[in-house]
């Protein structure tokens, strides 16, 4: 199955679907690769790979992206977090991606190192996502890199969304051309996606997180930065078993995708607990409405 990079798909107004898979925390990538292949065969346009999410070491996102591209022909969008690298290390990694034919990345400042690990691990944070984007542009102009299609994060659940939009405009000024949003699970989030559509020149990929249980909803609301879930949604999960929870997740993702279809250029689906079959169903639902 032929693949195209994200820039091409967006230029052709193909409304791509990206799916995020967490990288393995051990050296055996078999389950990750099996999931990525299944998602690609089900119609995912690219696999996005977080860069050591929540500050815990896992297989490097860029190396996994290179493996997917080289060995399986699967387009990948690796995340690049500023938490763990200085500018020199970032340059080295970008040259490696260029060598492997990967010219797209999601630039993020990165989650802080967890409290229990701070005695041994220190965040670097020499750059933020904007200054990293500027550095990539400089390297391209110097002839050290081919042009990269740079994406940024957009927190549509930010308490001060005016400030978030201002930050997004500055990201565009630094060279970012598309935004992946945090999960949309509230009316305020939907409203902010539409505000972003009016305010930003770049493409927007609307975030969908399949909530699978009441416990999962409570954890996301309480512990995960950038997530906001309407109370009615949380209550809808009370008392549901696993099968019922997954059916509710599909229904809510389908409804949310339909509501924001006119404001986004594509979708970004996060895979909960490696439940690839659930995400395959959600992809089919999203394709059917648009």
C-alpha positions in Angstrom: 0.0 0.0 0.0 1.7 3.3 -1.1 2.1 5.9 1.5 2.5 9.7 1.4 3.9 12.1 3.9 1.8 14.4 5.9 2.6 17.5 3.9 1.5 15.9 0.7 -1.7 14.5 2.2 -2.7 17.9 3.6 -1.8 19.7 0.4 -4.1 17.3 -1.4 -6.9 17.8 1.2 -7.0 14.1 1.9 -8.0 14.7 5.6 -5.4 12.3 7.0 -5.8 10.2 10.1 -2.8 9.9 12.3 -2.6 7.4 15.2 -0.3 7.6 18.2 1.3 4.5 19.6 3.4 4.6 22.7 6.9 3.5 22.2 8.0 0.3 24.1 9.8 0.7 27.4 11.9 -2.4 26.7 14.0 -3.4 23.8 11.6 -5.8 22.1 9.5 -3.7 19.7 7.4 -6.7 18.4 4.1 -5.6 19.9 4.6 -2.0 18.8 5.4 -3.1 15.2 2.5 -5.5 15.1 0.2 -2.7 16.2 1.6 -0.2 13.7 1.2 -2.7 10.8 -2.4 -3.4 11.8 -3.2 0.3 12.0 -1.6 1.0 8.6 -3.5 -1.9 7.0 -6.7 -0.5 8.5 -6.0 2.9 6.9 -3.9 5.0 9.2 -1.9 7.5 7.1 0.9 7.8 9.7 1.9 6.5 13.1 3.0 9.2 15.6 5.4 8.2 18.3 5.8 10.0 21.6 9.4 10.9 22.7 9.8 9.3 26.2 6.3 10.3 27.4 6.0 11.6 31.0 9.7 11.7 31.1 10.3 8.0 31.3 12.8 6.3 29.1 11.5 4.2 26.1 12.8 3.3 22.7 13.7 6.4 20.9 10.8 7.8 18.8 13.0 8.7 15.8 14.7 5.3 15.7 11.3 3.6 15.7 10.1 6.0 12.9 13.2 5.1 10.9 12.5 1.4 11.4 8.8 1.8 10.3 9.8 3.7 7.2 12.8 1.6 6.1 11.5 -1.9 6.9 7.7 -1.6 6.5 7.1 1.5 4.3 5.0 3.1 7.0 5.0 6.9 7.3 5.8 8.0 10.9 5.7 11.4 12.7 8.2 11.2 15.5 7.9 13.6 18.4 11.0 15.6 19.4 11.0 16.8 23.0 13.4 19.5 24.1 13.5 18.1 27.6 16.3 15.6 26.9 18.6 17.2 24.3 20.7 20.2 23.8 21.0 21.9 20.4 23.9 19.8 19.3 22.1 16.5 20.1 19.0 17.8 18.3 21.1 18.6 15.2 22.6 15.1 15.2 19.2 13.5 15.5 17.7 15.6 12.7 20.6 14.7 10.4 19.9 11.0 11.2 16.2 11.5 10.3 17.2 13.2 7.1 19.5 10.3 6.2 16.5 7.9 6.7 14.2 9.9 4.5 12.1 11.2 7.3 11.3 14.9 6.9 8.5 15.5 9.3 8.4 15.9 13.1 6.2 17.0 15.9 8.1 19.5 18.1 7.2 19.7 21.7 8.9 21.2 24.8 8.2 18.0 26.7 6.8 16.7 29.9 9.0 17.4 33.0 10.9 14.6 34.6 8.8 12.8 37.2 9.4 13.8 40.9 10.8 10.4 41.9 13.4 10.4 39.1 14.7 14.0 39.6 17.5 12.9 41.8 19.1 11.0 39.0 17.7 12.7 35.8 17.8 16.3 34.9 15.8 17.9 32.2 17.9 19.8 29.6 15.3 22.3 28.3 18.0 24.4 26.4 15.3 25.1 23.9 11.5 25.2 23.6 9.6 23.9 20.6 9.7 27.4 18.9 13.4 27.8 19.2 13.9 24.3 18.0 11.8 25.1 14.9 13.9 28.1 14.3 17.1 26.1 14.6 15.7 23.5 12.0 15.0 26.4 9.6 18.5 27.7 10.1 20.0 24.2 9.3 17.9 24.0 6.2 19.0 27.4 5.0 22.6 26.4 5.6 22.2 23.3 3.5 22.7 20.8 6.3 19.1 19.5 6.2 16.4 19.0 3.6 13.3 21.0 4.4 11.2 19.5 7.2 7.4 19.7 7.7 7.2 20.8 11.3 4.1 20.3 13.5 3.3 21.7 16.9 1.0 20.9 19.8 -2.1 23.0 20.4 -3.8 22.7 23.8 -7.4 23.5 23.0 -8.2 22.8 26.7 -5.8 25.6 28.0 -7.4 27.7 30.7 -6.2 30.8 28.9 -6.9 29.9 25.3 -6.1 33.5 24.1 -2.6 33.0 25.4 -2.4 29.5 23.7 -3.5 31.0 20.4 -0.8 33.7 20.7 1.8 31.0 21.4 0.5 29.0 18.3 0.9 32.1 16.1 4.5 32.5 17.3 5.1 28.8 16.5 3.9 29.5 12.9 6.3 32.5 12.8 9.1 30.0 13.7 8.2 27.6 10.9 5.5 25.2 12.1 2.9 24.4 9.5 0.4 22.2 11.3 -1.0 21.6 14.8 -2.1 18.4 16.6 -4.6 19.3 19.3 -5.0 17.8 22.7 -8.1 15.5 23.0 -11.4 17.2 22.4 -13.9 15.9 25.0 -15.8 19.1 26.0 -17.9 21.8 24.5 -15.2 24.3 25.3 -12.7 22.2 23.5 -14.9 22.1 20.4 -15.4 25.9 20.6 -11.6 26.4 20.8 -10.9 24.2 17.8 -13.2 26.5 15.8 -11.5 29.6 17.2 -8.1 28.1 16.2 -9.4 27.5 12.7 -10.2 31.2 12.3 -6.9 32.4 13.9 -4.2 30.1 12.5 -2.9 29.6 9.0 -1.6 26.1 9.6 -3.4 22.8 9.2 -5.2 21.5 12.3 -5.6 17.8 13.2 -8.2 17.3 15.8 -7.3 15.1 18.8 -9.5 12.1 19.7 -8.8 10.1 22.8 -11.0 7.0 23.3 -11.9 7.0 26.9 -12.5 3.4 27.9 -13.9 3.5 31.4 -15.1 5.7 34.3 -11.7 5.1 36.0 -9.9 6.1 32.9 -11.9 9.3 32.6 -11.3 10.2 36.2 -7.5 9.6 35.8 -7.3 11.7 32.6 -9.3 14.5 34.1 -7.3 14.6 37.3 -3.7 13.6 36.3 -3.1 14.4 32.6 -2.2 17.9 31.7 -4.2 19.4 28.8 -7.2 17.1 29.2 -10.7 18.4 29.9 -13.7 16.1 30.0 -17.3 17.3 30.3 -19.0 15.9 33.4 -21.8 14.4 31.4 -19.3 12.3 29.5 -17.6 11.0 32.7 -21.0 10.1 34.2 -21.9 8.1 31.0 -19.2 5.6 31.8 -20.3 4.7 35.3 -21.1 1.1 35.7 -20.0 0.0 32.1 -18.0 -3.2 31.5 -15.1 -3.3 29.1 -17.2 -4.0 26.0 -19.7 -1.3 26.9 -16.9 1.1 27.6 -15.3 0.6 24.2 -18.6 1.0 22.5 -19.1 4.3 24.3 -15.6 5.3 23.3 -16.4 4.7 19.6 -19.7 6.6 19.9 -18.2 9.6 21.5 -15.2 9.8 19.2 -17.6 9.5 16.2 -19.8 12.2 17.5 -16.9 14.5 18.3 -15.3 13.9 14.9 -18.6 14.8 13.2 -18.9 18.0 15.3 -15.5 19.3 14.5 -15.2 18.0 10.9 -15.7 21.5 9.4 -12.9 23.0 11.5 -10.1 20.5 11.1 -7.9 19.2 8.2 -7.5 15.7 9.6 -7.6 13.7 12.9 -5.1 12.5 15.5 -6.2 9.5 17.4 -4.4 8.4 20.6 -4.3 4.6 21.3 -5.3 3.8 24.9 -3.6 0.8 26.6 -2.4 -0.5 23.2 -6.0 -1.3 22.2 -5.4 -1.3 18.5 -8.6 -3.0 17.5 -10.6 -0.3 19.2 -8.7 2.4 17.3 -9.2 0.5 14.0 -13.0 0.7 14.6 -12.8 4.4 15.4 -10.8 5.0 12.2 -13.5 3.3 10.2 -16.2 5.4 11.9 -14.3 8.6 11.2 -13.8 7.7 7.5 -17.5 6.9 7.2 -18.5 10.5 8.1 -16.1 12.4 6.1 
